[in-house]
C-alpha cells in the first residue's frame, strides 16, 4: 500500500469512529427518552407496549363509533 492509500484509510477509520460515537450517544439519549416517557428499558419492551397501545386505540375507536351510532339512533339523527 502506498502512503496516500494508508492516509486515506486512516481518515476513513477516524470518520467511522466519530460516527460510531455519535450514534452511540444518540442511542443512549433515545433509550433514556423511551424510559422516561413510556417506562420501557429495551426496544423489545417498547415494541410490546406499542402493540398494546395500538389495540387500546382500536378498541376506543370502536367504542366511540358504537356510541355515535347509539346517539344517532336514540335521537334520530
PLY file of the C-alpha trace (Angstrom):
ply
format ascii 1.0
element vertex 77
property float x
property float y
property float z
element edge 76
property int vertex1
property int vertex2
end_header
0.00 0.00 0.00
1.11 3.48 -0.73
1.37 6.18 1.88
-1.53 8.02 0.23
-3.78 4.94 0.48
-2.79 4.40 4.11
-3.58 8.02 4.97
-6.96 7.72 3.23
-7.68 4.51 5.14
-6.69 6.17 8.44
-9.04 9.08 7.66
-11.89 6.68 6.94
-11.26 4.83 10.21
-11.26 8.10 12.15
-14.51 9.18 10.49
-16.07 5.81 11.27
-15.06 6.05 14.93
-16.56 9.54 15.15
-19.81 8.39 13.54
-19.97 5.39 15.88
-19.57 7.67 18.91
-22.33 9.95 17.63
-24.68 7.04 17.01
-23.93 5.54 20.42
-24.73 8.87 22.06
-27.96 9.14 20.10
-28.94 5.62 21.14
-28.35 6.43 24.81
-30.47 9.58 24.56
-33.29 7.75 22.76
-33.30 4.91 25.29
-33.46 7.43 28.16
-36.39 9.15 26.46
-38.09 5.79 25.95
-37.66 5.01 29.63
-38.87 8.42 30.79
-41.93 8.69 28.54
-43.05 5.07 28.32
-41.28 3.17 31.11
-39.51 0.86 28.66
-35.90 -0.22 29.16
-35.47 -2.01 25.83
-36.71 -1.77 22.27
-38.46 -5.12 22.73
-40.43 -3.71 25.66
-41.27 -0.65 23.59
-42.49 -2.83 20.73
-44.74 -4.82 23.07
-46.09 -1.61 24.59
-46.68 -0.07 21.16
-48.70 -3.11 20.07
-50.75 -2.99 23.28
-51.40 0.73 22.87
-52.44 0.20 19.25
-55.01 -2.39 20.35
-56.29 0.03 23.00
-56.67 2.80 20.41
-58.58 0.48 18.08
-60.85 -0.57 20.93
-61.54 3.05 21.88
-62.27 3.93 18.26
-64.76 1.06 18.06
-66.45 2.16 21.30
-66.60 5.74 20.02
-68.22 4.65 16.75
-70.73 2.49 18.64
-71.55 5.42 20.93
-72.08 7.73 17.96
-74.38 5.19 16.29
-76.35 4.79 19.51
-76.77 8.56 19.86
-77.83 8.82 16.23
-80.40 6.04 16.74
-81.66 7.35 20.09
-82.04 10.92 18.83
-82.99 10.22 15.19
-80.02 11.93 13.58
0 1
1 2
2 3
3 4
4 5
5 6
6 7
7 8
8 9
9 10
10 11
11 12
12 13
13 14
14 15
15 16
16 17
17 18
18 19
19 20
20 21
21 22
22 23
23 24
24 25
25 26
26 27
27 28
28 29
29 30
30 31
31 32
32 33
33 34
34 35
35 36
36 37
37 38
38 39
39 40
40 41
41 42
42 43
43 44
44 45
45 46
46 47
47 48
48 49
49 50
50 51
51 52
52 53
53 54
54 55
55 56
56 57
57 58
58 59
59 60
60 61
61 62
62 63
63 64
64 65
65 66
66 67
67 68
68 69
69 70
70 71
71 72
72 73
73 74
74 75
75 76
